[in-house]
Amino acid sequence: MSDTNDDLEATDGRAELVAEDDGLSARQEFQMRFALAQALGENIPGDEDYYEVFSWDKNPSTEDFFALALRNPYAYAVTFLPPNTTWRDPPKIDDMAEPQGDEGQTQFESDVEDLVDDQRLWHYAKRADKLAGIGKFGVLVLEFDDVDDADGFSSPVEQGAELTGLRPFSQASLVDVTVGGPGSGRWGDPTEYTLDLSDENEYENVIQQQGVETVNVNWQRVIHIPSDELLDDELRGVPRQKPVYNNLIDIEKTLGAAGQLVYRAAAWGIHINISEDFNLEDGGDELREHLQRWQHGLENVLRTHGADDVKSLGGEDIDPQPVIDPNIEAISAQTGLPQSVLKGNETGERATTQDLKEWYGKIAERRNGFVEPQIVRAIIDRLLDIGTIAETKGDGYEVDWQPLAEMSESDQADIHKTRAEVLETWLAVAPGVLTPEQQLAFIEDGDLPSELEGADLPELDEADPEVAAQFEEQFGTAEADD
C-alpha cells in the first residue's frame, strides 16, 4: 500500500471523502465518529477504560479487518459468507417485454447475457460485494474501450462505449473520494475516485504495477458499493466485522492462549531427585547428557542409577470452548449467521433444516434489499445510460434469483397433498371448472389457468373454512389468481 493510504487509515479516514465545495468536507462527520470512538469504554465507575483493560481496539482500520478475515475462520465467515451465499447462483435479467415472433430473447437480454459470458460480469460483482464489506465501502471499476491510458479514466465515458473489463477494489485501495457540492448536480454523490494500484502485499514484491501507481477515475466508470448496513450517509456502511470485532478478537486471544498452553503442556519434563548417598563424580554431566538423549528419542531407556524419585512434570488439560461459545452466540445474534452455519462442520453435525431456512431467508432479504439495488441494478442501469447495452422493449426489467434451497421429496409430497385437498374442496362447490389437465397442473405447480381470472367463482369458505384459509394463504385470495 502507498504511504498516502497509510496516512489515510492513520487518521481514521479523515481524507476519505473530500467535497468539491470548501465548506462541505468530511471533517464534522469525522469528528463525530472520532468522539464516539473515544467515548467507548467510559461507562463504568472509576478511572478504568474497559477497552484498555480488555485490549480492544477502539478504532480498527480497514487493514485490521482485512487481515483478520484472512486469518480467523469466524472473521472469514462474518465477512465473506453472506456474499458467497448470495451469489451462489447468479441472477437472471429478464426484459419485461415478451420476445416477438421466433426470437428467444430481446436485444437487451442478449446484450446482458453476452456481458455475463464474455466479461464474467457476475463473477466480478461477487468479488466487489465481498471486498465492500471489509471496510465501509468498495468499488467496482468499469473499463471501457474509449480510453487507452490511465489519464483517460478521469474523463466521463463516451456514449455507446463498449465494456472491456471490470476491476473490484476494497476501501484499502482508495486514497480518497471527491463528492459534489451544491449546484454541481451531484451534491453529496461521488464525482471522482483516486485509486492506489500498488500491490497490497508489498512484502512479497512479486507483482509490479506497470505505469502509474495511482489513478483518478470519473464516477461514471465506478459502481460504488457500500457495506451492507447504511446509517448516517449513503456512501459508507458499517464494516461487517465491526459490530462483532471485540468478540472476534476475544476468540483469537483464547485460541492463541489455548494453543500456547497446549504446547507448553506437551513439552513436559521430568524431575529426578538424586539420593544423598550417591556420588556424582562428574557433577552430573553424564546424567544430563543421557537425559537429553532420552528426551529427544535418541535412547529408549531411562537410566536412573542413584535416583530416589523420578516424577513427570505434565501439563493440565485446556478447554477453550467455555470462552469461545458465548462469543459465537453473540456473533450469531448480531450477524444473523446461525451458530451451526458459523461453526461449519467442526462438531461433525450439519446445519439443521430450520437453521438453513432462517439463513436462506436472510440471504433472500439481502438479495432483494441490498444486492439488487446497490449492485445488480446499479451496473445494468449504468450500462443502459451509457448505451453499452440496448434499451429494454418493455417497461423495465426484472432481476430473478434462483431459490437457495430445493425442497426435499417429503416437503414436495406435503405440498402436493395440501393442494389436492384444496382442489377437492373447491371442485365440490364448483364441479367442472377445471379440466383434468388443469387440475394436475395445479397439484404439481400450483398454477391456475389465466382464463379463470376474475371469474365468478364460489367462495371456498362456504364449503370448508380451514381449507379456504390454506388456499388464501398460498395464493393470496380465495379466488383464482393468475
Sequence and secondary structure as in RCSB ss.txt:
>XXXX:A:sequence
MSDTNDDLEATDGRAELVAEDDGLSARQEFQMRFALAQALGENIPGDEDYYEVFSWDKNPSTEDFFALALRNPYA
YAVTFLPPNTTWRDPPKIDDMAEPQGDEGQTQFESDVEDLVDDQRLWHYAKRADKLAGIGKFGVLVLEFDDVDDA
DGFSSPVEQGAELTGLRPFSQASLVDVTVGGPGSGRWGDPTEYTLDLSDENEYENVIQQQGVETVNVNWQRVIHI
PSDELLDDELRGVPRQKPVYNNLIDIEKTLGAAGQLVYRAAAWGIHINISEDFNLEDGGDELREHLQRWQHGLEN
VLRTHGADDVKSLGGEDIDPQPVIDPNIEAISAQTGLPQSVLKGNETGERATTQDLKEWYGKIAERRNGFVEPQI
VRAIIDRLLDIGTIAETKGDGYEVDWQPLAEMSESDQADIHKTRAEVLETWLAVAPGVLTPEQQLAFIEDGDLPS
ELEGADLPELDEADPEVAAQFEEQFGTAEADD
>XXXX:A:secstr
  HHHHHHHHTTSTTSEEESSTT  SHHHHHHHHHHHHHTT  SSSS  HHHHTT  SS  HHHHHHHHHH HHH
HHHHHHHHHHHTSS  EEEESS   TT SS HHHHHHHHHHHHS HHHHHHHHHHHHTTSSEEEEEEEETT SSG
GGGGS   TT  EEEEEEEEGGGEEEEEEB TTSS BTSEEEEEEE S S TTT      S SEEEEEGGGEEEE
E SEE SSSS EE TTGGGHHHHHHHHHHHHHHHHHHHHHHS EEEEEE TT   TTTTHHHHHHHHHHHTTS S
    TTEEEEEEE       HHHHHHHHHHHHHHH   HHHHHTTTTS    HHHHHHHHHHHHHHIIIIIIIII
IHHHHHHHHHHTSS   SSSSEEEE   SS   HHHHHHHHHHHHHHHHHHHHHSTTSS HHHHHHHHHH    G
GGTT     GGGT HHHHHHHHHHHSSSS   
